[in-house]
Amino acid sequence: MAGKIINNLGSLPVVFVSGNGSILADDQGKKYIDFVSGIGVNCLGHNHPALVKAVCDQAAKQIHISNYYNSDTGLACAEALLSRTKMDKVFFGNSGAEANEAAIKLARKFGSQSDAKEGKQAGTRHVIVTLQKSFHGRTLATLAATGQEKFHAPAFAPYIAGFRHIDANDFSALETAFDGTVCAFFMEVVQGEGGVNLVDREWARAACAAAKKAGALVMIDEVQTGVGRTGTFLACEQLGLDPDVVTLAKGIAGGVPMGACLSKGAAADVFVAGDHQSTFGGNPLACAASLAVMAELAKPGFLSKAAEKGDYIRAKIAAWKLPCIREIRGRGLMVGVDIDSPASDIQKACLGFPGSGGRGLCISTAGVQTLRFLPPLVVTMEEIDEGLEILHSVLTGSNSNQ
């Protein structure tokens, strides 16, 4: 039956039928510890009672209305999200790529408005600066913004022009990156798909300052890093950044498809009616789920515990001192581990490994030789230990405990 679905992602041979917390169950009755959480989506894990109740209650009231109108749930979600992020306005979509498309269009129109104000030829200020090893989505525009050649397949060319890629943490690149043609600087502060690479705090601040000095917007892609994934609601908070635009998705509604492009200041006034729309964006069901997620994350100690769990994972893996492990990176519950063999082989081995209680382990990859862990923020220490025990056994080729 799985063969009926176009297998763009090379899905692994397992069919999940249920989940609870950080545990998944397949159609054969086998259980797995989930260190993927839907690629950072299921921030509250599976079957979280508050999220289930919010979705069920909203489904009984109203699932969708046209965005010709407002819903009480949508307005409440917007207010909560803007209050938490200190932004002014929000555009709701359905995914990270859609949120980033909105940001790109916003930046281009901002550049056009700047051209008019500065008496320049229309289209002068159209370049968006992004980072090498970045990832911003799978649409043609977001692929063009992505600074990884492996995603630029010739079959989909030509790609949209107007993107300039620079190396993160390279101060010399800032000397020439920002000129009068640049309308925005767009970056992830932790590059998830690029290998869980950390952007240096001082470099990020210098890059943002250079962009603003050049009259460009500062836009932060928090699709994977946002909603508590790194231990704060937004990862850019930890770097002391003050962006004009922030994009969110993945964990924002705990598993219900949702994306958001938030803006403030001059950026908040760029879009007007008709500039950009989304049929399903901001529907009441997704907004109810998002409200439930934000309420859980706001509970005392929730985010700090998530950060501590990430520190624990990195410290424990480092303590193994295995020669096959080259580097360990990350922030909060976003962890990347470079190994000396194909990461996909380890991913498959962990999935099928008969760990304690016969469980397997779900992990993802972020590059040819990088393992990536994105556990639910509610993962327990016991589940972390069990998952790491399986990983250790696979890496060492043993069935023994660490």
Secondary structure, DSSP 8 states (H G I E B T S, - for coil): -GGGS--TT---S--EEEEEBTEEEETTS-EEEESSHHHHT-TT-BS-HHHHHHHHHHHHH-S---TTS--HHHHHHHHHHHHHHT-SEEEEESSHHHHHHHHHHHHHHHHHHHHHHHT--TTSS-EEEEEBT----SSHHHHHH-B-GGG--GGG-S--S-EEEE-TT-GGGHHHH--TTEEEEEE-SEETTTTSEE--HHHHHHHHHHHHHTT-EEEEE-TTTTTTTTSSSSGGGGGT---SEEEE-GGGGTTS--EEEEE-GGGGGS--TTS---SSTT-HHHHHHHHHHHHHHTSTTHHHHHHHHHHHHHHHHHHH--TTEEEEEESSS-EEEEESS-HHHHHHHHHH---GGG-EEE-EESSTTEEEE---TT--HHHHHHHHHHHHHHHHT--S--
